[in-house]
């Protein structure tokens, strides 16, 4: 049977701090278990089993380490020792303080197997100062128990029973830091979820781990959550700020990592000392949090933490390193669907055909499966036809079944419907998929079409009781009815189709050039046979911009100046355009100590050359308050819609429209009171889009 080898070797009560004494006391050694007040760890060869402990300052003698120290002999000349389980081949370190009592005192250090110890060294010191000594000992083969003993050699005054003070004694293995890292919750998780990383450092060695610094690289595919640094357990426990120099932790933005100074005596400027697990069983635990980015969708997030520390038991510090286990989090696939819906005309008359074009785009990062777009036509629109590329449209349910859509792919649905009643008609399209959408704000888009009563364009007189007679040579005036041209040879149209008959479909011109689509509808029963309804609609020019680089908005709060973004579109020709923006901004702030926040981001559309504003400004607000001793961190973000009508004159030719943003605060402290602070604010161009569609000439 193999005897288990101890991981750690360390003296018990090496500085003689237990039990506490006043002045000087003669107490039983550790073998006297029946005694409630005995000296832990230490044994003596004296027949009375007594050990003499002094309080620092008694008779003018200060302790070298801690608040107490021992005199080698109490009432008899004896040996003070501890027997420790050891592993052959292990290198052990020793250190001690020695001092004379009445003058020059000498003692010996003996180490070896019980009954066969070997003198390692002798120490002689006077009574004016403590001597400090260090050394090493390698356990020989076959030696599973090692005795560490002090023996009086001589004392000033000739009485070996008086003198030889001892303090700050250590004998044992070097420090050994063990790191354990966990990711909470375990997963699999979704894009946008928050992971709490928790790292525990335990010193399983003998000596203290000095200058202990823990670092952890923020994993790729995640974003650090501001204000989440915390020492959960151990020395200096509590929340920490992100700023270097404030306390025992900080975020190294340049190195993309978090840093903790750990252990007793740790400060913002230097790391501390971590005792072994006999003195600090739980060690020390830290945590921080990250948000899963879109880039991690369908993948895994893995990383390890690292600690650096020193073994200072020898004559020079020995640098050591510990690495944690790998914490792994599986991330489910994500797909960001964006819907853009447009009508070829925003104002039509009763009986005209309205054409809707719905586009769904998968901005990734993963393939979207089971994509469905719901677009239920209002009751005042009569369905005519639908063409999906890919997929099919069911007019009964209003569902366009797209299927799977690869990252970066686009699907388009064209819907034709006839307006049957006057009034505003709002039509909405909403996309869904099996995967979570990290930015659901752009999953829905809506268009409102104004349906007006049809003007009287019939050249025939109203029918009377008598049968309707054909009109001779009808003269069609296109002005009140449509935008087509009348020529000497008749009404000029590019291409026509009579509903219900065979014939060519409305003409389409490729790429982004505009065209006129014309539909000629047959007369209703009882109307003049020569009376036809001619409908025309514009296939408009359209385009979009985004994503673009993010913009830091923190400077705009202090200089009150609008920040230009790279999100802009150029309207390519004269006409009237509808410009629509899906803008994302974010504010991250910490509300603390009965404080409050009243901050907001505002975005607007401007003409880049003329600088005039277009449409209405839109804002997103961060407004919270706390009671005393309460503290929390919150990020306000999300899409902000912008829209406006822009006219490009023939003289202008083209016009560029840009998005601007600003961060502002209101009330006391320019939006921050109490202990509240703001960490960041951005225009998130990576999550913003700007689109335009030409609605008329």
N, C-alpha and C positions, 0 to 999 in steps of 0.2 A: 504494500500500500504506500502510495506517494504522499508525503506530507505537503499540504498546500503551502505555497510560498507567499509571504506577505508582500503586498504591493508597496506598502509604506512602512518605514522605520522612523520612529520619532519618540524622543523622551516625553514622559508625562511630567507636567509641572516643572519645566526646566528652569524657570525664573523664580521658583519658590513663592509664587503668589497665593497659594492655597495651603492651609486656611489663613484668612486674614488675622494678623496679630497686632497688638498695640505694645510698643516698646520691644521687649524680648520675651519669647516663650519657649519652653522645652516641651515638645509634642511627640506623641507616639508616631512611629514610622508606619508605612503602608501595610505592613504585615499584621498590625493590631486592628483587625477588622471590627472588633467589638467596641472600639473606641469611636465615638461620634466625631471627635475633632482629632483627625490624624493627618499626616502629610501625604497627599496622594503621590503615587509613583515611586518615591524614594524609600530605600531600605538601608539599614545600618548594621554593622557587625557588633555594635555595642550590646552588651547583655541586657541593658535596660530598654533597648529599642527606642531611645530618645534622640530627637533631632532638634537642634537649636535654630530658631528663626528670629531674625531681627527686622524691625520696621525701619524704613528709610528715615534717617535723621536721628535715630536713637544713638545716644552718646556721641553725637556729631558725625556719624558715619552715614553718607548718602548711599542709596542703592545705585548700582551701575545700570540696571535694566528693570523697569517696573517700579513697584513700591516696596518690595521686600527682598531679603537675601538670607543666606544660611552661613552658619559657622561650621566648619568641617567636623569638629568634635564637640559634643555636648558635655557629658560628664566623664567620658572615657576616650582614650585614644582608640580610634576605630576607622573603618572604611565606609564611605557613603557611595551607594551604587544603585544601578538598575540593570535588570536582565531583560534583553529584548530578543524576540524571534527575528532571525536574519536568514538571508539566502546567500549561500556560498558564491563568491565572485562579485558580490555587490560592493560598490564603492560608497562608503559612508563618510559624511563630513562631521567634524566636531569644532566647536568654538566655546569659549568660556571667558569669564572675568574673574581675576584673582587679586586679593589684597591682604596685606598683613594687618594684624590687630594692634600689637604693642610695638612692632618694629618689623624687621625682616623675617617673613615667614616663608617656608618652603613646603610644597606638596608635590605629589606624583600623580600622573594620570596613567591608570592601568586599563588595558583593553584586551579581551580575549575570551576564551571559553571559561565558564564558571569553574574555579579551582585551578585554572591554568592561565591566568591573565599575564600579560607581558607589559612591562613599563614602557610607555610611549614617550613620555617627556616629564621633566621637572620644571616647576615654576617658582621663582622667588620674587616677592614684591614687598615693598615697604607699606607703611600705614598712611601715606599721604595721597595716594592715587591708586586707581584700579588698573591692573595690567590686563590687556586683551590679547587672546591667543586663538589661532585656528590651525586646523590640520585635517588630514584624511586618513582613512583606515579601510583596507580591502579585506572583506571576510574570507578567510582561507577555506579550502575545500573541507567538507564534512562538518563545518561549524554552523549548526542551525540555531544556536542560542549564543548571544554575545553579551558579555558583561562590560559595562561602562562604569569605572570606579575611580574615586578620589581617595588618596591615602596621605595622611599627614607625615611629613618627613622631619620637620623641625619648626620651632616657633620661638619668637623673641621671648626672653625670660626663662627659657629652658623647659617650659611646660607644654608638651605636645597637645594637651587637652585644651589649650587656649590658643586661638588664632586661626589663620587660614580661612578668610571669608571667601564665599563662592556666590556667583550670580550670573544670570543670562546664559545658562548652560544649554547647548544644543548638541545632539548626537543623532544622526539619522540620514535618510536619503535626500537627494536633491528635490526641489519642487517639480511637480509633474502636473501640468494643467490639462484637463480633459474637457473638450467642448462638445456639447450636444445641441443640435439645431433642429427645430420643428417649424413647419408651415401650417398655420391654422386659418380656416378649416382645411382638411386634408384634400378635398377635391374628389372628382373633377369639378372645376369651377367654370364660370362664364367670363367672357370679356366684360370689363367694367367692375367685376367683383374685387373686393379688398382682401389681400393676404396679410396676416400678421406673422412676422418672423420673430421667433423667440429663441434666444441662445443662452444656454447655461454654461458657466465656467466653474469647474470644481478642481481644487488642488488635491490630487490624490497622492502627492509626494509627501516628503517629511518637512523640508524647509518651506518658508513662505515664498510665493511667487512674486518677485519684486518688479516694479515698473510694468504692470500688466496693462496692455492696450489691446482692445478688441476692435477689429475692422471687419466690415462686411460690404462687399460690392453690391450695389443695387442691381438686381438681375436684369439682363437685357429683356426687352419686351414688357417692362413694368415702369411705372412712374412713382417716385417717392411721394407719400402722402404727408404734406407739411404738418409739423407739430405733433408727430407721432413717436418721437424718441422718448424712451422711458427706461429707467432702471427699476425692474419689477421687484427684485429681492436682493438683499445684501447691503453692503455699505453704500451710503448716499442714495438710497431708494427714493424714487419719485419721478415726476415728469421733467424732461429736459428741453431746452430750446434748441432750435436748429443752428443758431449762430455760434461760431467758434469764439471762445473767450468768455462765454456766459457761465458755463457750468461744466460738468464732467462728460458731456457728449456734444457732438455737432455733426452737421452734414457737410461733407467735402464735395461741393458741387463740381469742382474741376476734376476730381478723381472719381466722381459718381459713386460715392460710397458713404457709409455712416461710420463714425468713430466714437468709441467709448473709452474713457479712462476709468479703470475699475480698481476696487480694493480699498483698504483703510488708508486714509490720508490722500486719496486722489483729489485733484483739483482740475480747474479748466486748463492749467498749464502743465501739469505733470500727472502721470499715472501713479497708482498706489500699490499696496501690498496685499496679496490674497493669502490668508492663512490656509493651512491644510484642512481637510474635511473632518479631522478630529475636533478642531476648534470651530470650524464653520461648516457643518455637515451639508447644508444645502448649497454652498458656494454662493455665487451671484448670478442673477438672470437679468437679461436686457431684452427689449423688443422694439420693433419699428414696423411700419406698415407701408405697403405699396398697392397701387391700383393696376390691374391687368390691362395692358394696352391692346389695341386691335391687332397689332402685329403678332401677338401670341396666340391668336385664335387657331384652334386645331392643333396646337403644339404642346410643348411641355416647358416648364420653367424650372431650372435647377441651379443651385449655387451652394457654396460653402462659406463659412466664416473662418477667420484666422485670428489667432492671438499671439502677440509677442510679449516676452517677459524675460527676467534675468534670474539666474542662480547666483546669489551673493554670499554663499556659504564659504567659498574659497577666497584666496587672496585677491583675485580680480573677478569682476562680474562675468558670468558666462551667458551669452544671449541664447534663448531657446524659443521655439515656435511650436504652436499647437494648431491643428486644423480640425474643423468639425466634420461630422457626417454630411452627406449631400442631401439637402431638402428638395424634394421633387413635387411639383404640382402639375397635374394634367389639366389642360384647358380645352373645353369643348369648342367646336367650330363656330364661327360667327360670320354673318354676312350683313353688310350695311346696304339695305335697299333704299333707293331714292326714286321718287315718282315725280314726273313732270307732266302736267296735263294742260293742253291748250285747245282753244276753239279757233277755227279759221276766221270767225267774225264774232265780235262781242255784242253787236246789235243786228237783229234780223227782223223780218216781218213774218206774220202768221202765214204758214204754208211753205216757207223756205226750208231748205235742208241745212241742218247744222252738222258740221264735221268736227268731231273731237279726235285729237291725236294724243294717246297716252303712252308715255315712255317709262319703263322701269329699268333702272340701272343697278347692277350689283357692284358696289365699290369695295367688296371684299371684306376681310382678307381671304375668306374661303368660299368655296362653291355654295350657292344657295340651292336647297332642295325643296321640292313641293311648293314652288312660288305660285301664289294666287293673287290676282288683282281684282278687287270688288269694285265695280262701277255700275251701280243701279241707276238707270235713266229715270228722270222725274216723270210723273204721270202726264205732263203736257208735252212730252216728246214721244213721237211714234217711231219705234225702231224700224230702220230700213235694212241696214247691212253692217257687217263687221268683218275686219280682216286682221288676224293676229299673226305676228311673225316673231317668234313661233307661238303655238298654242291656239286654242279655240275659245270663243266667247259664247256664253249661254245667256240670251236676253231674258229668259224667265227668271234666272237667279241673279243676273248681273255679274257673274263670275267669269273672269278671263283666266283659264288654266294655262299658266306658262310652263310649268314643269321645273326642271333644273336649269340654273343660270350660273355659268362660270364666273369667277371673279373677273371684273372688268367688262363683262358682256352686257349687252343691252337688248331688250325686247320692246316691240312697238305694236300698239293696237290702234286701228283706225275705225271709228264708229260714225255711221251716218244715221241721222234721225231727223224727222220733220217736226217743226214747231206747230202745235195745234191750238194753243191759247196764248193770248197776250199776257205779258208780265215778266218779272225776273225769274230765271231758271238757274238754280245752282246745282252743279253736277260735281260729285266728289269721287275720286279714285283712291283706294287704299291697298297697299301691298303687304303681304305677309309671307313668311317662309318657315320652315321647320327650325332653323337656327335662330339664336337670339340676335336681334339687331342692336348693335351698340349705340346707334344714333337714330332712334325711332322718330325723331321730329320731322324727318323728311320722307316718311313713309306715305304721307297723304298729301294730295294736292287737289284744289278745287277751282272751277271756272264758273263765273256767272255770266250768262247771256241774257241780254234784254230783248224780249220779243215784243215788237210793236204791231199794231193793227195794220193790215195791208192797205196801201193807198188805192184809190180807184183809178185803174189804168186801162179799163175796158173802153175802147173807142165806140162800142155799140151803145145805144140807149138802153136803159133798164128794160127787161122783158115785161110785156103787159099780158093781159089775158089771152091775146091772140098768140098763135105760134110764133116763135122767134124767127125773124128773117135774117139771112146773112147780111153782113155789112159789106157794101161795095168798097173796094180799095181802102182797107183800114190803114190809117196813118198812125204808126206807133211812135210815141214820144218817149224815149228811154229815160229822160231826166228824172222824173219823180219815182221811177220804179227800179232802176238799176244803173250801173255805171258803164253800160255798153255804149257803143257808138252807132249812130244812124248814118248810113251812106246812101248815095243815089240808087244803089242796087238793093237796098234793104238794110236790115239789122245785122251789124257785123259781130259775129261770135266766133271764137277759135274752134269750138267743137261742141256738138250737141248730142243729147240723148233724150228720147221720149220715154218716160217711166212706163214700165209694163211692156215695152217692145224690145226687140233685139237691136243691137247696135253697139257702137264703141262706148267704152266707159269714159268718164270725164278725163280730159287730157292731164298728164303730169309731166313736168319737165324735170330732168335729173338734177343732181347736186342741190345747192342751196339757192338757186335762182327762183324767182317767183313765177306763178302762172295763174291764169284765170280758169276756173272750172265752171262749166255751165250745164244746167239740167233744165230740160224743157218738159213740163208736166202736162198730161192730157187734160182736156176740159172735163169738169164735173157734169153729171147728168143734168140735162135741161139748159146748159149754157150754150151760147153760140158755138157752133162747131169751129169757127175761126178763132175763138178766144183761147189762148195758151198762156200759162204762167211760166215766165222765163226767170230762172234763178241763177245768180252768179256769186261765187265766193272766191276769196283770195287765198292762195297757198302762200303763207307769209315767209319772209326771211326770219331765221331764228338762230340763236347761238347761246353759248354759255361759257363761263370761266370758273376756275377753281378745280382742285384745292390750290392754295398759295401759302407762302411762309407765314408763320405766326408773328404777331407784333406785341411786344411788351408795352402794356398800358400804364405801368406805375409812374413813369415820368409825366404823363399827361395830367395826373391829379395835382401835381405841384405847379406846373407851368400853365395849366388850363388851356392847352393847345390841342386841337384835333390832330390825331395821328393818321397820316395817309397809310393805306394798305395797298397791297399789290392786286387786290380783287377788283377788277374793272373789265368792262366790255366796251367795244367800239361799235356803235350803230352805223351800218355800212352805207346807207343811202337815205335820201329824203323820205319822210313819212312819219307816222305816229307809232310809237313803240310802247309796249308794256314791259317794264324792267322789274324783275322779281328777285329778291335775295333771300337765301336761307343762311343766316349769319349766326355763328357760334362764338360766345364770349364766356369768360370765366373769372370769378373772384374767389380767392382763398384767403380767409382771415381767421384769427383766433380770438374768441370772445372770452374775457377773463376778468375776475375780481370785480364783480358787480358792474361790469362795463357793457358797452353796446357798440354795434356797428350800424352805420347808415350810409352804404356805398352803392353806387350803381354804375354800370357801363351803358353808354348810349352809342348807337350807330346811326349813320345817315347816308343817303345817296347824294352825290354832288356832281355837277357838270365840271369835268376836269379843267376845261378851258375858261368857262365863264364863272366858275366857283359858286353858282347859285344852287340852293338845295332843291332836291326833287322828292316830292312826296313827304310823308311824315316821319319824324324821328321815332326810334323804338329803343326801349331801355330794359335792362335786367337788373334787379336789386338784390343786395345782400344786407338784410336788416334783422339783427338778433340782439338779445340782451340776456344777462345772467344775473343771478343773485350772488352775494359775497361767497368767496371760497369755491365758486363753481367755475369750471373752465372747459371749453370744448372748441374744437376746430371744425370749420365747415367750408365747403367749396360750393358756390352757386354757379351753375353753368347750364347751358342749353341753347337751343336754336331761338333766334329772334327774327321774325319775318320783316322784310322790307319790300316796298313796292312803290312804283310811281310811273306816270305817263310822261314820255319824253317826245317832243316834236323836233325833227331834224328838217330844217328848211333847205330849199334848193341852193340857197346862197352858202349855207354851212357845209353841205355835202355829206359830212360825217360828224359824229359827236361821240366823245368818250365819257362814260359814266363810271365813277369810282366810289368805293365804300370808304368812309372815314369812321374812326372810333375814338372814344374818350372815356376816362375813368374820373368820376366825381364823387364828392362826399358832402353831406349836409349836416347842419347842426354843430354842436360843440366838438372841438378837436377835428374839424373837417371830416366828420363821419366816424371817428374813433374816440371812445371814452373809456375810463377806468384803465385796466391793464390790457385792453384790446390792441391787437397788432394785425397788420395786413402782410401776408407773405408774397402773394403774386396776383397779377391780373393780366390776362392776355386776350387779344383778338385771336381766336383760333382759326387761322386761315386754312389749316389742314382739314378742318371740318366745315368749311363754308363754301357756298356756291352762289353764282350770280347768273341769271338767265334773262334773255330778251326774246320777244316775239313781235314782229311787225303786224299791227292790227288794221292799219289803213294807210292809204297814200296821202 
